[in-house]
Amino acid sequence: MKKVVYLPLDDRPCNYVFPNKLFNTDLLNIDLIDKEKIGSRKNAGNHDEISSWLMDSIKNADALVLSID
C-alpha cells in the first residue's frame, strides 16, 4: 500500500473530507493531519504544529499533496 501525505487548505469538507473519502483505498493510505491543527476559512492554522506533523509524516511517504491558495 502506498502512503500519500495530504495537507489540505483548510477544514472545509471539500478540502478535508472529500479527498480522503475519494482516494483512501486498498491501494492508497491517505495520511491526513488532525482537523484541530489546520485552519478554517477565517482562522489561520498553527504553523508550528503543521510543520512538525508534515516533517514527521513525509519521512516514509510515497507522495505528498499540498493544497495552497
C-alpha positions, 0 to 999 in steps of 0.5 A, a space after each residue: 500500500 502506498 502512503 500519500 501525505 495530504 495537507 489540505 487548505 483548510 477544514 472545509 469538507 471539500 478540502 478535508 473530507 472529500 479527498 480522503 473519502 475519494 482516494 483512501 483505498 486498498 491501494 492508497 493510505 491517505 495520511 491526513 493531519 488532525 482537523 484541530 491543527 489546520 485552519 478554517 476559512 477565517 482562522 489561520 492554522 498553527 504553523 508550528 504544529 503543521 510543520 512538525 506533523 508534515 516533517 514527521 509524516 513525509 519521512 516514509 511517504 510515497 507522495 505528498 499533496 499540498 493544497 495552497 491558495 
